[in-house]
Amino acid sequence: METIDISLIEWSKAVVGLLAGFYWLFAPMTLGLSGVLCVTETIYVSTGAEKWLKTTHFWGRIFAVNWVATVGAGLMLLFAIGMYWANFAWWTADVLSVPLMLCAVVVFFLQSAFIAVMYLGWNRGKVFHLLSTYLSLGGALITLLCLSSVISWMQNPVGMTFNPTTARCEITDFSAMLFSEGTFYNFHHIASVSFMMAGILVIAVGSCFFWYGRYREQATDSIKIGAVIALMAMIGVVFTGVQNIEYVHSTQNVKWAATHRARLDADTTRLANLDVQHWVEGDSINGNLSVYEKIKRGREAHRTLYTLNDTEKGTLAHEIALRKFYDPVWIKDYFSYFGYGYFYNPDSSVMEENARYMLPDSTLVGGAFSVMKCSGIYLFMIIVLALVLSFVRRYEGKKWFSTLSMIALVVVYLSSYAGWIVSEVGHHPWLVNDLMPMHAAVSSMPVMAVQLEFVAIGLFLVFLMVIEIKVISNIVKKGFN
């Protein structure tokens, strides 16, 4: 590890984080607006009221802009992962290529076809068009399921095996990966967050029309729908969030400790939390291996792989090394700590420094978790207020509500990014939990080149963001006509 330039890791993380943050601006909103369109068009088909047709058209235009931005940002993010984290992409390609390819097929063929019908098929009949809208939502949910399985696998790899001959991970049970417990919790939590974000957007934009005294009837109906969707989604966010915390507690106890601001004691080199106590020194009572023991076992797994590659096929040493990789006991006792082997160093002082490096920043992670909780309280108040005002239909003269709603739109994004920090920063230093740390996954590139690319990509994303804001502003200005 001492030969790795930490600045290269940080700048590579910054580039991918920048693109991931840009992607997150649009992806959850796109999924959430799909649900809003399903509700508004269902009401239109049921009632035949012209105002609901105009409402569907209005939110459909905003959805279209977000969908295009989501696809573009997603492609840039995938290319960036392959470019800046090439070792990770190569090592996991046989596993992650399956859900990512399924995701691409759904987006570029299935979902795009349904969206085309949504915008070009109004003369095909109300029911047929409504069906295409629901199928578009279904495509978005399938995409989310695939992405959730990728995120979950990186934090708890299941349904795979390691091929020692190719030194790559290979998928053995796709259903175990796609429908794992972690995928289930991630999918439902992200879906709930997406619908909540869309509901807040509908409330914020609807309140803007009252600020300028335009389209009061459609704005009131939109706010009512947005508030109901946001309230139901927030209940889902809280429920799935609690489940996620319990799951993290059982699979990633160090992240759980960082979330609750457990700090590393400089004197005892222990995390001040009972569940991960003796992280460095170990805890024989609870069956926790010390981090040094994990590093030694990971080092032994590395040596076995080196022996397999360096010895001639058919020799006794080669066969013994090969058999170990197919021994479930050895895999559990040694290979499961393969990633820790990258932190091995014969110098005990360096080993201690590496052990400390492996702990996530509890101040940042714990602070982000606190931001999530405080944001949730504010959003709940705005949603309830919007729901009450929409049913009594008393928005006139309440510009303060428009201001609070726009603030809520900023807060919901802030809260979602805080959740992303908890998930990813709390996962430090791993890209694949316990198997591949970041310094083993990063591409070998000049740091200066990565820095220049970060600036160039940042300027390009700012340009795209300006265009996005301008297009959506024009849609809002034109209103429901």
BELCORDA-V346494 format. One record per backbone hydrogen bond with DSSP energy under -0.5 kcal/mol. CO is the residue of the C=O (numbers start at 1). NH is the residue of the N-H. E is the energy in kcal/mol with one decimal. If there is no record, write none. Layout:
co | nh | e
CO | NH | E
CO | NH | E
This chain:
co | nh | e
1 | 4 | -1.8
4 | 6 | -0.8
5 | 8 | -0.9
5 | 9 | -1.3
6 | 10 | -2.5
7 | 11 | -2.5
8 | 12 | -2.2
9 | 13 | -2.5
10 | 14 | -2.0
11 | 15 | -2.2
12 | 16 | -2.0
13 | 17 | -2.8
14 | 18 | -2.3
15 | 19 | -2.0
16 | 20 | -2.8
17 | 21 | -2.6
18 | 22 | -1.9
19 | 23 | -2.4
20 | 24 | -2.2
21 | 25 | -0.8
22 | 25 | -0.7
22 | 26 | -0.6
23 | 26 | -1.2
23 | 27 | -2.7
26 | 30 | -2.5
27 | 31 | -1.9
28 | 32 | -2.5
29 | 33 | -2.6
30 | 34 | -1.4
31 | 35 | -1.2
32 | 36 | -1.7
33 | 37 | -2.6
34 | 38 | -1.8
35 | 39 | -1.7
36 | 40 | -2.6
37 | 41 | -2.6
38 | 42 | -1.6
39 | 43 | -2.1
40 | 44 | -1.9
41 | 45 | -2.8
42 | 46 | -2.1
43 | 47 | -2.6
44 | 48 | -3.0
49 | 52 | -0.7
49 | 53 | -1.0
50 | 54 | -2.1
51 | 55 | -2.0
52 | 56 | -2.2
53 | 57 | -2.3
54 | 58 | -2.3
55 | 59 | -2.2
56 | 60 | -2.0
57 | 61 | -1.8
58 | 62 | -1.4
59 | 63 | -2.2
60 | 64 | -2.2
61 | 65 | -1.7
62 | 66 | -2.0
63 | 67 | -2.5
64 | 68 | -2.1
65 | 69 | -2.0
66 | 70 | -2.4
67 | 71 | -2.3
68 | 72 | -2.3
69 | 73 | -2.6
70 | 74 | -2.4
71 | 75 | -2.1
72 | 76 | -2.0
73 | 77 | -2.2
74 | 78 | -2.2
75 | 79 | -2.2
76 | 80 | -2.1
77 | 81 | -2.2
78 | 82 | -2.0
79 | 83 | -1.7
80 | 84 | -3.1
81 | 85 | -1.8
84 | 443 | -2.5
85 | 89 | -2.3
86 | 90 | -2.6
87 | 91 | -2.5
88 | 92 | -2.0
89 | 93 | -0.6
90 | 93 | -0.5
91 | 169 | -2.3
92 | 95 | -1.5
92 | 96 | -2.8
93 | 97 | -1.8
94 | 171 | -0.5
95 | 98 | -0.8
95 | 99 | -0.6
96 | 100 | -2.0
97 | 101 | -2.2
98 | 102 | -2.2
99 | 103 | -2.2
100 | 104 | -2.2
101 | 105 | -2.6
102 | 106 | -2.2
103 | 107 | -2.4
104 | 108 | -2.8
105 | 109 | -1.7
105 | 110 | -1.5
106 | 111 | -4.1
107 | 112 | -1.0
109 | 113 | -1.2
110 | 114 | -1.8
111 | 115 | -2.4
112 | 116 | -2.0
113 | 117 | -1.8
114 | 118 | -2.0
115 | 119 | -1.6
116 | 120 | -2.2
117 | 121 | -2.1
121 | 124 | -1.6
122 | 125 | -0.7
125 | 129 | -2.1
126 | 130 | -2.6
127 | 131 | -2.4
128 | 132 | -1.8
129 | 133 | -1.7
130 | 134 | -2.2
131 | 135 | -2.5
132 | 136 | -1.9
133 | 137 | -1.8
134 | 138 | -2.3
135 | 139 | -2.4
136 | 140 | -2.0
137 | 141 | -2.2
138 | 142 | -2.2
139 | 143 | -2.2
140 | 144 | -2.2
141 | 145 | -2.3
142 | 146 | -2.2
143 | 147 | -2.4
144 | 148 | -2.8
145 | 149 | -1.9
146 | 150 | -1.6
147 | 151 | -2.4
148 | 152 | -2.7
149 | 153 | -2.3
150 | 154 | -2.1
151 | 155 | -1.1
152 | 156 | -1.7
154 | 433 | -3.0
159 | 172 | -2.7
159 | 173 | -1.9
161 | 163 | -0.6
161 | 170 | -3.2
162 | 164 | -0.8
163 | 167 | -2.0
163 | 168 | -1.1
168 | 163 | -2.9
170 | 161 | -2.7
173 | 177 | -1.4
174 | 178 | -3.2
175 | 179 | -2.4
177 | 180 | -0.9
180 | 184 | -2.2
181 | 185 | -2.1
182 | 186 | -2.7
183 | 187 | -2.9
184 | 188 | -2.0
185 | 189 | -2.1
186 | 190 | -2.7
187 | 191 | -2.4
188 | 192 | -2.0
189 | 193 | -2.4
190 | 194 | -2.5
191 | 195 | -2.2
192 | 196 | -2.1
193 | 197 | -2.6
194 | 198 | -2.2
195 | 199 | -2.3
196 | 200 | -2.3
197 | 201 | -2.2
198 | 202 | -2.4
199 | 203 | -2.1
200 | 204 | -2.7
201 | 205 | -2.8
202 | 206 | -2.4
203 | 207 | -2.3
204 | 208 | -1.2
205 | 209 | -1.2
206 | 210 | -1.0
207 | 211 | -1.5
208 | 212 | -1.6
209 | 214 | -3.0
215 | 219 | -2.5
216 | 220 | -2.5
217 | 221 | -2.2
218 | 222 | -2.4
219 | 223 | -2.7
220 | 224 | -2.3
221 | 225 | -2.2
222 | 226 | -3.1
223 | 227 | -2.8
224 | 228 | -2.1
225 | 229 | -2.6
226 | 230 | -2.7
227 | 231 | -2.5
228 | 232 | -2.3
229 | 233 | -2.6
230 | 234 | -2.5
231 | 235 | -1.8
232 | 236 | -1.7
233 | 237 | -2.6
234 | 238 | -2.5
235 | 239 | -2.4
236 | 240 | -2.9
237 | 241 | -2.1
238 | 242 | -2.1
239 | 243 | -1.8
240 | 244 | -2.5
241 | 245 | -2.2
242 | 246 | -2.1
243 | 247 | -2.2
244 | 248 | -2.8
245 | 249 | -2.2
246 | 250 | -1.2
247 | 251 | -1.5
248 | 252 | -3.2
252 | 256 | -2.1
253 | 257 | -2.1
254 | 258 | -2.3
255 | 259 | -2.6
256 | 260 | -1.4
257 | 262 | -3.0
258 | 261 | -1.6
261 | 263 | -0.5
263 | 265 | -0.5
263 | 272 | -2.0
264 | 266 | -0.6
265 | 269 | -2.0
265 | 270 | -0.5
269 | 280 | -0.6
270 | 265 | -2.8
271 | 273 | -2.6
273 | 276 | -0.8
274 | 277 | -0.7
276 | 271 | -0.5
276 | 279 | -0.8
278 | 282 | -3.2
279 | 291 | -1.0
280 | 291 | -0.5
280 | 292 | -0.8
283 | 287 | -0.6
283 | 288 | -2.4
287 | 289 | -0.6
288 | 283 | -2.8
290 | 294 | -2.1
291 | 295 | -2.2
292 | 296 | -2.3
293 | 297 | -2.4
294 | 298 | -2.5
295 | 299 | -2.4
296 | 300 | -2.0
297 | 301 | -1.9
298 | 302 | -2.0
299 | 303 | -2.5
300 | 304 | -2.2
301 | 305 | -1.8
302 | 306 | -2.6
303 | 307 | -2.7
304 | 308 | -2.1
305 | 309 | -1.9
306 | 310 | -2.4
307 | 311 | -1.9
312 | 315 | -1.9
315 | 319 | -2.3
316 | 320 | -2.5
317 | 321 | -2.1
318 | 322 | -2.3
319 | 323 | -2.3
320 | 324 | -1.4
321 | 325 | -0.9
322 | 325 | -0.6
323 | 326 | -1.5
324 | 327 | -1.5
326 | 328 | -0.7
327 | 331 | -2.6
328 | 332 | -2.1
329 | 333 | -2.5
330 | 334 | -2.7
330 | 335 | -1.3
331 | 336 | -2.3
334 | 337 | -1.8
335 | 338 | -2.3
337 | 340 | -1.0
337 | 341 | -0.8
338 | 341 | -1.0
339 | 342 | -1.2
340 | 343 | -1.9
341 | 344 | -1.4
346 | 348 | -0.6
347 | 351 | -2.2
348 | 352 | -2.2
349 | 353 | -1.9
350 | 354 | -2.6
351 | 355 | -2.3
352 | 356 | -1.9
353 | 357 | -2.1
354 | 358 | -1.5
356 | 359 | -1.4
360 | 362 | -1.1
361 | 365 | -2.5
362 | 366 | -2.6
363 | 367 | -2.0
364 | 368 | -2.3
365 | 369 | -2.1
366 | 370 | -1.9
367 | 371 | -2.1
368 | 372 | -2.0
369 | 373 | -1.8
370 | 374 | -2.5
371 | 375 | -2.7
372 | 376 | -2.0
373 | 377 | -1.4
374 | 378 | -1.6
375 | 379 | -2.7
376 | 380 | -2.3
377 | 381 | -1.8
378 | 382 | -2.1
379 | 383 | -2.6
380 | 384 | -2.3
381 | 385 | -2.3
382 | 386 | -2.7
383 | 387 | -2.3
384 | 388 | -2.4
385 | 389 | -2.6
386 | 390 | -2.1
387 | 391 | -1.5
388 | 392 | -1.8
389 | 393 | -1.1
389 | 394 | -1.4
395 | 398 | -2.3
397 | 399 | -0.8
398 | 401 | -0.9
398 | 402 | -1.0
399 | 403 | -2.1
400 | 404 | -2.4
401 | 405 | -2.4
402 | 406 | -2.1
403 | 407 | -2.1
404 | 408 | -2.0
405 | 409 | -1.5
406 | 410 | -1.5
407 | 411 | -2.7
408 | 412 | -2.6
409 | 413 | -1.2
410 | 414 | -2.4
411 | 415 | -2.8
412 | 416 | -1.9
413 | 417 | -2.5
414 | 418 | -2.0
415 | 419 | -2.0
416 | 420 | -1.7
417 | 421 | -2.0
418 | 422 | -2.3
419 | 423 | -2.1
420 | 424 | -2.7
421 | 425 | -1.9
421 | 426 | -1.0
422 | 426 | -0.7
424 | 427 | -0.7
425 | 428 | -1.6
427 | 430 | -2.2
429 | 438 | -2.7
431 | 433 | -0.5
432 | 435 | -2.1
432 | 436 | -2.5
434 | 339 | -2.5
434 | 340 | -0.6
436 | 431 | -2.9
436 | 432 | -1.8
437 | 440 | -1.0
437 | 441 | -0.8
438 | 441 | -0.9
438 | 442 | -1.7
441 | 87 | -0.9
441 | 88 | -1.4
443 | 445 | -1.0
446 | 450 | -1.6
447 | 451 | -2.4
448 | 452 | -2.4
449 | 453 | -2.2
450 | 454 | -2.2
451 | 455 | -2.0
452 | 456 | -2.4
453 | 457 | -2.9
454 | 458 | -2.4
455 | 459 | -2.3
456 | 460 | -2.1
457 | 461 | -2.6
458 | 462 | -2.0
459 | 463 | -2.0
460 | 464 | -2.3
461 | 465 | -2.5
462 | 466 | -2.2
463 | 467 | -1.9
464 | 468 | -2.5
465 | 469 | -2.7
466 | 470 | -2.2
467 | 471 | -2.5
468 | 472 | -2.5
469 | 473 | -2.5
470 | 474 | -2.1
471 | 475 | -1.9
472 | 476 | -2.5
473 | 477 | -2.4
474 | 478 | -1.9
475 | 479 | -1.1
478 | 481 | -0.9
